[in-house]
């Protein structure tokens, strides 16, 4: 509508200018007829009279008066004089003769010109302007109608498409609510707003499926791992009950049972801690943590433990500048202690364990390298699962939650943990900044 309004105004002004230019040409032609001759006024009157006779079809208006304003010739009997151009309605004109033909215009645009012996008025109807305005208005009305029809049709089609996609989302969510966690919302080739919502829903469903899978796996692992200590504790108590009555035997059985109960309690405490970390509740305690000094303190504290097992534990910073990350100091301390203790426990005697820090200030990398037996390639992803333990590690004390805790803490700090070969041994790499080792 704004475009049509501008066109309407501009074209009307252009046609009005052209009409005024035409009136100026006619006026100059008539003035030139008078010339310098003494009877020029009579010739002008005769020319105006001739033009007035044929002016009805062209809607031309002429009036010649003497200096007193008395009618001399023309097709208008009288009219007041004014300066410049003026638009005069037809009903205000005192026309001479019978103007029976229908007029396309509703007014006359004209101007007065002084001549020798009187005044000359030349005007023309604004029919061309009105025709153009009517055409523009008809086009505007047609354009608006077509726009409304197209808008309604387009809105209806887009609404149907959007409704179909919303129904697809509803079907997927209903299926997921019924237990089919593998269903996903189909994506569109055109990345529109609904497609963006579909991507978010799919990401949420991926996360939900992973969490439910972890929950099922944890439930199975808990049942599997806790069955052994509970059975062992029951067996010891049954032996004591059926054996001789001895305070020493009873005390030994109680101590063994308490030890088993402590192990079970430690397992559940570690599980609760991992859940708390994965929920992100510790982010409010984040501060700037300088990694080099943190690792130096950890290595100093564990050096004696490593020496007891005849390992060589050392820190290698490769001349790296002090890099810091924003995080929870206690959790980061736990992360690196778990990695180093794993190397100390599972490596044979006289192993070399090296803690290395490298990378830049924004993306520091910490690697724990050892010369132990390593972890088979097919097991490296599994060891981060809760309660998962390698067969060769089932005889050692532990709950199988150390690396799960490491993965949870790393994810909380926007870091990734990867395992690789050290040939021989294992490299546990913690890369901060959300970049994987392949990057």
TIPAKE-786038 format. One record per residue (C-alpha): x negated, y negated, z negated; residue in three letters. Coordinates in steps of 0.2 Angstrom, whole numbers, plus 5000, padded with zeros to 4 digits. Example, Ala and Ser with C-alpha at 12.3 -4.5 7.8 and 13.67 -1.06 7.14 Angstrom:
BEGIN
+------+------+------+------+
|    x |    y |    z | code |
+------+------+------+------+
| 4938 | 5022 | 4961 |  ALA |
| 4932 | 5005 | 4964 |  SER |
+------+------+------+------+
***
This chain:
BEGIN
+------+------+------+------+
|    x |    y |    z | code |
+------+------+------+------+
| 5000 | 5000 | 5000 |  UNK |
| 4986 | 4988 | 4996 |  UNK |
| 4978 | 4992 | 5013 |  UNK |
| 4994 | 4989 | 5022 |  UNK |
| 4997 | 4973 | 5012 |  UNK |
| 4980 | 4966 | 5018 |  UNK |
| 4983 | 4971 | 5036 |  UNK |
| 5000 | 4963 | 5035 |  UNK |
| 4993 | 4947 | 5029 |  UNK |
| 4978 | 4946 | 5041 |  UNK |
| 4988 | 4951 | 5056 |  UNK |
| 5001 | 4938 | 5052 |  UNK |
| 4988 | 4924 | 5050 |  UNK |
| 4980 | 4929 | 5066 |  UNK |
| 4996 | 4929 | 5076 |  UNK |
| 5001 | 4912 | 5068 |  UNK |
| 4984 | 4905 | 5073 |  UNK |
| 4986 | 4911 | 5091 |  UNK |
| 5004 | 4904 | 5092 |  UNK |
| 4997 | 4887 | 5086 |  UNK |
| 4983 | 4888 | 5098 |  UNK |
| 4996 | 4891 | 5112 |  UNK |
| 5007 | 4876 | 5106 |  UNK |
| 4991 | 4865 | 5107 |  UNK |
| 4988 | 4870 | 5125 |  UNK |
| 5005 | 4866 | 5130 |  UNK |
| 5005 | 4849 | 5121 |  UNK |
| 4988 | 4844 | 5129 |  UNK |
| 4995 | 4849 | 5146 |  UNK |
| 5010 | 4838 | 5144 |  UNK |
| 5000 | 4824 | 5137 |  UNK |
| 4989 | 4825 | 5152 |  UNK |
| 5004 | 4823 | 5164 |  UNK |
| 5007 | 4805 | 5157 |  UNK |
| 4989 | 4799 | 5162 |  UNK |
| 4985 | 4781 | 5163 |  UNK |
| 4998 | 4776 | 5175 |  UNK |
| 5012 | 4764 | 5170 |  UNK |
| 5026 | 4776 | 5174 |  UNK |
| 5017 | 4790 | 5166 |  UNK |
| 5030 | 4790 | 5152 |  UNK |
| 5044 | 4793 | 5165 |  UNK |
| 5034 | 4808 | 5172 |  UNK |
| 5032 | 4815 | 5155 |  UNK |
| 5051 | 4814 | 5152 |  UNK |
| 5054 | 4823 | 5168 |  UNK |
| 5042 | 4837 | 5164 |  UNK |
| 5049 | 4839 | 5147 |  UNK |
| 5067 | 4840 | 5154 |  UNK |
| 5062 | 4853 | 5167 |  UNK |
| 5053 | 4864 | 5154 |  UNK |
| 5068 | 4862 | 5142 |  UNK |
| 5080 | 4869 | 5155 |  UNK |
| 5071 | 4886 | 5155 |  UNK |
| 5065 | 4886 | 5137 |  UNK |
| 5079 | 4896 | 5130 |  UNK |
| 5072 | 4914 | 5135 |  UNK |
| 5055 | 4909 | 5129 |  UNK |
| 5061 | 4901 | 5113 |  UNK |
| 5051 | 4885 | 5117 |  UNK |
| 5057 | 4869 | 5109 |  UNK |
| 5053 | 4851 | 5117 |  UNK |
| 5058 | 4834 | 5111 |  UNK |
| 5052 | 4817 | 5118 |  UNK |
| 5058 | 4801 | 5109 |  UNK |
| 5054 | 4783 | 5111 |  UNK |
| 5044 | 4773 | 5098 |  UNK |
| 5061 | 4770 | 5088 |  UNK |
| 5064 | 4789 | 5088 |  UNK |
| 5078 | 4788 | 5101 |  UNK |
| 5081 | 4804 | 5111 |  UNK |
| 5073 | 4804 | 5129 |  UNK |
| 5073 | 4822 | 5134 |  UNK |
| 5071 | 4839 | 5128 |  UNK |
| 5082 | 4854 | 5121 |  UNK |
| 5083 | 4847 | 5103 |  UNK |
| 5093 | 4831 | 5100 |  UNK |
| 5084 | 4824 | 5085 |  UNK |
| 5071 | 4829 | 5072 |  UNK |
| 5061 | 4820 | 5058 |  UNK |
| 5043 | 4817 | 5062 |  UNK |
| 5029 | 4824 | 5051 |  UNK |
| 5010 | 4827 | 5052 |  UNK |
| 5002 | 4844 | 5057 |  UNK |
| 5011 | 4860 | 5060 |  UNK |
| 5027 | 4865 | 5051 |  UNK |
| 5039 | 4880 | 5051 |  UNK |
| 5057 | 4874 | 5054 |  UNK |
| 5072 | 4887 | 5053 |  UNK |
| 5083 | 4888 | 5068 |  UNK |
| 5098 | 4883 | 5058 |  UNK |
| 5090 | 4866 | 5054 |  UNK |
| 5088 | 4862 | 5073 |  UNK |
| 5101 | 4851 | 5082 |  UNK |
| 5099 | 4861 | 5098 |  UNK |
| 5105 | 4854 | 5115 |  UNK |
| 5116 | 4866 | 5126 |  UNK |
| 5122 | 4883 | 5122 |  UNK |
| 5108 | 4895 | 5115 |  UNK |
| 5118 | 4911 | 5116 |  UNK |
| 5104 | 4924 | 5119 |  UNK |
| 5099 | 4933 | 5103 |  UNK |
| 5083 | 4927 | 5095 |  UNK |
| 5069 | 4938 | 5089 |  UNK |
| 5062 | 4924 | 5078 |  UNK |
| 5070 | 4915 | 5063 |  UNK |
| 5061 | 4899 | 5064 |  UNK |
| 5051 | 4887 | 5075 |  UNK |
| 5033 | 4882 | 5073 |  UNK |
| 5028 | 4865 | 5080 |  UNK |
| 5020 | 4849 | 5079 |  UNK |
| 5022 | 4830 | 5084 |  UNK |
| 5010 | 4821 | 5095 |  UNK |
| 5010 | 4802 | 5098 |  UNK |
| 5011 | 4797 | 5117 |  UNK |
| 5011 | 4781 | 5126 |  UNK |
| 5029 | 4774 | 5123 |  UNK |
| 5035 | 4787 | 5110 |  UNK |
| 5032 | 4804 | 5102 |  UNK |
| 5032 | 4821 | 5109 |  UNK |
| 5037 | 4837 | 5099 |  UNK |
| 5031 | 4854 | 5105 |  UNK |
| 5036 | 4870 | 5096 |  UNK |
| 5038 | 4889 | 5099 |  UNK |
| 5048 | 4903 | 5090 |  UNK |
| 5039 | 4914 | 5078 |  UNK |
| 5046 | 4930 | 5087 |  UNK |
| 5030 | 4938 | 5091 |  UNK |
| 5025 | 4936 | 5072 |  UNK |
| 5041 | 4943 | 5066 |  UNK |
| 5040 | 4958 | 5078 |  UNK |
| 5022 | 4962 | 5072 |  UNK |
| 5028 | 4960 | 5054 |  UNK |
| 5043 | 4972 | 5057 |  UNK |
| 5031 | 4984 | 5066 |  UNK |
| 5019 | 4984 | 5051 |  UNK |
| 5033 | 4986 | 5039 |  UNK |
| 5040 | 5001 | 5049 |  UNK |
| 5022 | 5008 | 5049 |  UNK |
| 5020 | 5005 | 5030 |  UNK |
| 5037 | 5013 | 5027 |  UNK |
| 5033 | 5028 | 5038 |  UNK |
| 5015 | 5029 | 5030 |  UNK |
| 5022 | 5029 | 5013 |  UNK |
| 5035 | 5043 | 5017 |  UNK |
| 5021 | 5053 | 5025 |  UNK |
| 5009 | 5050 | 5011 |  UNK |
| 5023 | 5055 | 4998 |  UNK |
| 5027 | 5071 | 5008 |  UNK |
| 5009 | 5076 | 5010 |  UNK |
| 5006 | 5072 | 4991 |  UNK |
| 5020 | 5083 | 4986 |  UNK |
| 5016 | 5097 | 4998 |  UNK |
| 4997 | 5096 | 4993 |  UNK |
| 5001 | 5095 | 4975 |  UNK |
| 5013 | 5110 | 4976 |  UNK |
| 5000 | 5120 | 4985 |  UNK |
| 4986 | 5115 | 4973 |  UNK |
| 4998 | 5119 | 4959 |  UNK |
| 5002 | 5136 | 4966 |  UNK |
| 4983 | 5140 | 4968 |  UNK |
| 4979 | 5133 | 4950 |  UNK |
| 4994 | 5143 | 4943 |  UNK |
| 4988 | 5159 | 4951 |  UNK |
| 4970 | 5156 | 4944 |  UNK |
| 4978 | 5153 | 4927 |  UNK |
| 4988 | 5169 | 4928 |  UNK |
| 4972 | 5178 | 4932 |  UNK |
| 4964 | 5171 | 4916 |  UNK |
| 4979 | 5176 | 4907 |  UNK |
| 4979 | 5194 | 4913 |  UNK |
| 4960 | 5195 | 4909 |  UNK |
| 4962 | 5188 | 4892 |  UNK |
| 4977 | 5200 | 4889 |  UNK |
| 4966 | 5215 | 4895 |  UNK |
| 4952 | 5209 | 4883 |  UNK |
| 4965 | 5207 | 4869 |  UNK |
| 4970 | 5225 | 4872 |  UNK |
| 4952 | 5231 | 4871 |  UNK |
| 4946 | 5231 | 4889 |  UNK |
| 4930 | 5220 | 4885 |  UNK |
| 4923 | 5223 | 4903 |  UNK |
| 4936 | 5212 | 4912 |  UNK |
| 4930 | 5195 | 4918 |  UNK |
| 4939 | 5180 | 4926 |  UNK |
| 4935 | 5180 | 4945 |  UNK |
| 4925 | 5165 | 4950 |  UNK |
| 4928 | 5154 | 4965 |  UNK |
| 4916 | 5149 | 4979 |  UNK |
| 4921 | 5131 | 4976 |  UNK |
| 4914 | 5125 | 4959 |  UNK |
| 4930 | 5116 | 4953 |  UNK |
| 4936 | 5112 | 4936 |  UNK |
| 4945 | 5129 | 4934 |  UNK |
| 4930 | 5138 | 4940 |  UNK |
| 4920 | 5129 | 4927 |  UNK |
| 4932 | 5135 | 4914 |  UNK |
| 4931 | 5152 | 4921 |  UNK |
| 4912 | 5152 | 4919 |  UNK |
| 4914 | 5147 | 4901 |  UNK |
| 4927 | 5160 | 4897 |  UNK |
| 4916 | 5173 | 4905 |  UNK |
| 4901 | 5168 | 4895 |  UNK |
| 4912 | 5169 | 4879 |  UNK |
| 4918 | 5186 | 4884 |  UNK |
| 4900 | 5192 | 4888 |  UNK |
| 4895 | 5185 | 4870 |  UNK |
| 4910 | 5194 | 4863 |  UNK |
| 4906 | 5210 | 4871 |  UNK |
| 4888 | 5209 | 4865 |  UNK |
| 4894 | 5206 | 4847 |  UNK |
| 4906 | 5220 | 4847 |  UNK |
| 4893 | 5231 | 4855 |  UNK |
| 4881 | 5226 | 4841 |  UNK |
| 4894 | 5229 | 4828 |  UNK |
| 4898 | 5246 | 4834 |  UNK |
| 4880 | 5250 | 4835 |  UNK |
| 4877 | 5244 | 4818 |  UNK |
| 4891 | 5254 | 4811 |  UNK |
| 4884 | 5269 | 4819 |  UNK |
| 4866 | 5266 | 4813 |  UNK |
| 4872 | 5262 | 4796 |  UNK |
| 4882 | 5278 | 4795 |  UNK |
| 4867 | 5287 | 4802 |  UNK |
| 4853 | 5279 | 4791 |  UNK |
| 4862 | 5278 | 4775 |  UNK |
| 4868 | 5296 | 4776 |  UNK |
| 4850 | 5303 | 4773 |  UNK |
| 4846 | 5293 | 4757 |  UNK |
| 4864 | 5296 | 4750 |  UNK |
| 4862 | 5315 | 4753 |  UNK |
| 4845 | 5315 | 4746 |  UNK |
| 4851 | 5306 | 4730 |  UNK |
| 4866 | 5318 | 4728 |  UNK |
| 4854 | 5333 | 4731 |  UNK |
| 4843 | 5327 | 4717 |  UNK |
| 4857 | 5324 | 4705 |  UNK |
| 4864 | 5341 | 4708 |  UNK |
| 4847 | 5349 | 4705 |  UNK |
| 4846 | 5339 | 4689 |  UNK |
| 4864 | 5344 | 4683 |  UNK |
| 4861 | 5363 | 4686 |  UNK |
| 4843 | 5363 | 4679 |  UNK |
| 4837 | 5363 | 4661 |  UNK |
| 4842 | 5349 | 4649 |  UNK |
| 4827 | 5338 | 4649 |  UNK |
| 4826 | 5319 | 4646 |  UNK |
| 4810 | 5318 | 4657 |  UNK |
| 4819 | 5327 | 4671 |  UNK |
| 4834 | 5316 | 4669 |  UNK |
| 4824 | 5300 | 4668 |  UNK |
| 4814 | 5305 | 4684 |  UNK |
| 4831 | 5309 | 4693 |  UNK |
| 4838 | 5292 | 4688 |  UNK |
| 4822 | 5283 | 4693 |  UNK |
| 4823 | 5291 | 4710 |  UNK |
| 4841 | 5287 | 4712 |  UNK |
| 4838 | 5269 | 4707 |  UNK |
| 4824 | 5268 | 4720 |  UNK |
| 4836 | 5275 | 4734 |  UNK |
| 4850 | 5263 | 4728 |  UNK |
| 4837 | 5248 | 4729 |  UNK |
| 4833 | 5254 | 4747 |  UNK |
| 4851 | 5254 | 4752 |  UNK |
| 4854 | 5237 | 4744 |  UNK |
| 4839 | 5230 | 4753 |  UNK |
| 4846 | 5236 | 4769 |  UNK |
| 4863 | 5227 | 4767 |  UNK |
| 4854 | 5211 | 4761 |  UNK |
| 4844 | 5211 | 4777 |  UNK |
| 4859 | 5214 | 4787 |  UNK |
| 4868 | 5200 | 4779 |  UNK |
| 4853 | 5188 | 4781 |  UNK |
| 4853 | 5192 | 4800 |  UNK |
| 4871 | 5188 | 4801 |  UNK |
| 4869 | 5172 | 4792 |  UNK |
| 4854 | 5167 | 4804 |  UNK |
| 4864 | 5172 | 4820 |  UNK |
| 4878 | 5161 | 4814 |  UNK |
| 4866 | 5146 | 4814 |  UNK |
| 4870 | 5141 | 4796 |  UNK |
| 4852 | 5137 | 4793 |  UNK |
| 4850 | 5124 | 4806 |  UNK |
| 4854 | 5110 | 4794 |  UNK |
| 4838 | 5114 | 4785 |  UNK |
| 4827 | 5111 | 4801 |  UNK |
| 4811 | 5101 | 4799 |  UNK |
| 4795 | 5098 | 4809 |  UNK |
| 4784 | 5114 | 4806 |  UNK |
| 4766 | 5113 | 4811 |  UNK |
| 4762 | 5131 | 4817 |  UNK |
| 4743 | 5132 | 4816 |  UNK |
| 4743 | 5128 | 4797 |  UNK |
| 4758 | 5140 | 4794 |  UNK |
| 4749 | 5154 | 4803 |  UNK |
| 4733 | 5151 | 4794 |  UNK |
| 4742 | 5153 | 4777 |  UNK |
| 4750 | 5169 | 4783 |  UNK |
| 4734 | 5176 | 4789 |  UNK |
| 4725 | 5172 | 4773 |  UNK |
| 4739 | 5180 | 4762 |  UNK |
| 4739 | 5196 | 4773 |  UNK |
| 4721 | 5198 | 4775 |  UNK |
| 4719 | 5207 | 4759 |  UNK |
| 4733 | 5219 | 4764 |  UNK |
| 4724 | 5222 | 4781 |  UNK |
| 4708 | 5225 | 4773 |  UNK |
| 4715 | 5239 | 4762 |  UNK |
| 4720 | 5248 | 4778 |  UNK |
| 4703 | 5244 | 4785 |  UNK |
| 4710 | 5232 | 4798 |  UNK |
| 4702 | 5217 | 4805 |  UNK |
| 4714 | 5203 | 4805 |  UNK |
| 4710 | 5185 | 4811 |  UNK |
| 4718 | 5169 | 4818 |  UNK |
| 4713 | 5163 | 4835 |  UNK |
| 4719 | 5145 | 4840 |  UNK |
| 4709 | 5144 | 4856 |  UNK |
| 4705 | 5126 | 4852 |  UNK |
| 4724 | 5122 | 4853 |  UNK |
| 4730 | 5105 | 4846 |  UNK |
| 4741 | 5106 | 4831 |  UNK |
| 4758 | 5111 | 4839 |  UNK |
| 4774 | 5109 | 4829 |  UNK |
| 4792 | 5115 | 4831 |  UNK |
| 4808 | 5110 | 4823 |  UNK |
| 4814 | 5124 | 4812 |  UNK |
| 4816 | 5132 | 4795 |  UNK |
| 4799 | 5134 | 4787 |  UNK |
| 4804 | 5149 | 4777 |  UNK |
| 4812 | 5158 | 4792 |  UNK |
| 4797 | 5155 | 4803 |  UNK |
| 4786 | 5161 | 4789 |  UNK |
| 4797 | 5177 | 4788 |  UNK |
| 4796 | 5179 | 4807 |  UNK |
| 4777 | 5180 | 4808 |  UNK |
| 4775 | 5190 | 4792 |  UNK |
| 4786 | 5203 | 4800 |  UNK |
| 4776 | 5204 | 4816 |  UNK |
| 4759 | 5205 | 4807 |  UNK |
| 4765 | 5217 | 4794 |  UNK |
| 4772 | 5229 | 4808 |  UNK |
| 4755 | 5228 | 4816 |  UNK |
| 4746 | 5232 | 4799 |  UNK |
| 4758 | 5246 | 4795 |  UNK |
| 4759 | 5255 | 4812 |  UNK |
| 4741 | 5253 | 4817 |  UNK |
| 4728 | 5267 | 4813 |  UNK |
| 4712 | 5263 | 4803 |  UNK |
| 4700 | 5250 | 4809 |  UNK |
| 4712 | 5242 | 4821 |  UNK |
| 4709 | 5224 | 4827 |  UNK |
| 4724 | 5212 | 4824 |  UNK |
| 4723 | 5195 | 4831 |  UNK |
| 4735 | 5181 | 4829 |  UNK |
| 4734 | 5168 | 4843 |  UNK |
| 4742 | 5151 | 4846 |  UNK |
| 4742 | 5143 | 4863 |  UNK |
| 4753 | 5133 | 4875 |  UNK |
| 4756 | 5114 | 4875 |  UNK |
| 4764 | 5103 | 4861 |  UNK |
| 4782 | 5105 | 4867 |  UNK |
| 4781 | 5124 | 4871 |  UNK |
| 4769 | 5133 | 4859 |  UNK |
| 4766 | 5151 | 4861 |  UNK |
| 4761 | 5163 | 4847 |  UNK |
| 4755 | 5181 | 4851 |  UNK |
| 4751 | 5195 | 4838 |  UNK |
| 4739 | 5207 | 4847 |  UNK |
| 4734 | 5224 | 4840 |  UNK |
| 4724 | 5239 | 4846 |  UNK |
| 4737 | 5252 | 4839 |  UNK |
| 4747 | 5265 | 4847 |  UNK |
| 4759 | 5252 | 4855 |  UNK |
| 4778 | 5255 | 4860 |  UNK |
| 4783 | 5264 | 4875 |  UNK |
| 4791 | 5253 | 4889 |  UNK |
| 4808 | 5261 | 4888 |  UNK |
| 4809 | 5258 | 4869 |  UNK |
| 4804 | 5239 | 4869 |  UNK |
| 4821 | 5232 | 4870 |  UNK |
| 4829 | 5245 | 4858 |  UNK |
| 4817 | 5241 | 4844 |  UNK |
| 4826 | 5224 | 4842 |  UNK |
| 4842 | 5233 | 4838 |  UNK |
| 4847 | 5233 | 4820 |  UNK |
| 4842 | 5249 | 4811 |  UNK |
| 4834 | 5256 | 4826 |  UNK |
| 4817 | 5266 | 4822 |  UNK |
| 4805 | 5275 | 4833 |  UNK |
| 4804 | 5294 | 4830 |  UNK |
| 4786 | 5292 | 4824 |  UNK |
| 4791 | 5278 | 4812 |  UNK |
| 4806 | 5287 | 4803 |  UNK |
| 4794 | 5295 | 4790 |  UNK |
| 4788 | 5278 | 4785 |  UNK |
| 4797 | 5267 | 4772 |  UNK |
| 4808 | 5254 | 4780 |  UNK |
| 4825 | 5250 | 4786 |  UNK |
| 4822 | 5247 | 4804 |  UNK |
| 4828 | 5228 | 4803 |  UNK |
| 4811 | 5219 | 4804 |  UNK |
| 4811 | 5216 | 4822 |  UNK |
| 4830 | 5213 | 4822 |  UNK |
| 4827 | 5199 | 4809 |  UNK |
| 4812 | 5193 | 4821 |  UNK |
| 4824 | 5192 | 4836 |  UNK |
| 4838 | 5183 | 4826 |  UNK |
| 4826 | 5170 | 4819 |  UNK |
| 4818 | 5167 | 4836 |  UNK |
| 4835 | 5164 | 4844 |  UNK |
| 4840 | 5152 | 4830 |  UNK |
| 4824 | 5142 | 4835 |  UNK |
| 4827 | 5142 | 4854 |  UNK |
| 4812 | 5155 | 4856 |  UNK |
| 4810 | 5171 | 4865 |  UNK |
| 4801 | 5187 | 4859 |  UNK |
| 4794 | 5199 | 4871 |  UNK |
| 4783 | 5214 | 4869 |  UNK |
| 4769 | 5219 | 4881 |  UNK |
| 4754 | 5231 | 4883 |  UNK |
| 4737 | 5226 | 4876 |  UNK |
| 4728 | 5241 | 4883 |  UNK |
| 4727 | 5248 | 4871 |  UNK |
| 4740 | 5242 | 4858 |  UNK |
| 4754 | 5230 | 4858 |  UNK |
| 4756 | 5211 | 4861 |  UNK |
| 4771 | 5203 | 4852 |  UNK |
| 4774 | 5186 | 4860 |  UNK |
| 4785 | 5172 | 4853 |  UNK |
| 4787 | 5158 | 4865 |  UNK |
| 4796 | 5142 | 4859 |  UNK |
| 4806 | 5131 | 4870 |  UNK |
| 4818 | 5144 | 4878 |  UNK |
| 4806 | 5150 | 4891 |  UNK |
| 4802 | 5168 | 4894 |  UNK |
| 4785 | 5176 | 4898 |  UNK |
| 4789 | 5177 | 4916 |  UNK |
| 4791 | 5159 | 4918 |  UNK |
+------+------+------+------+
***
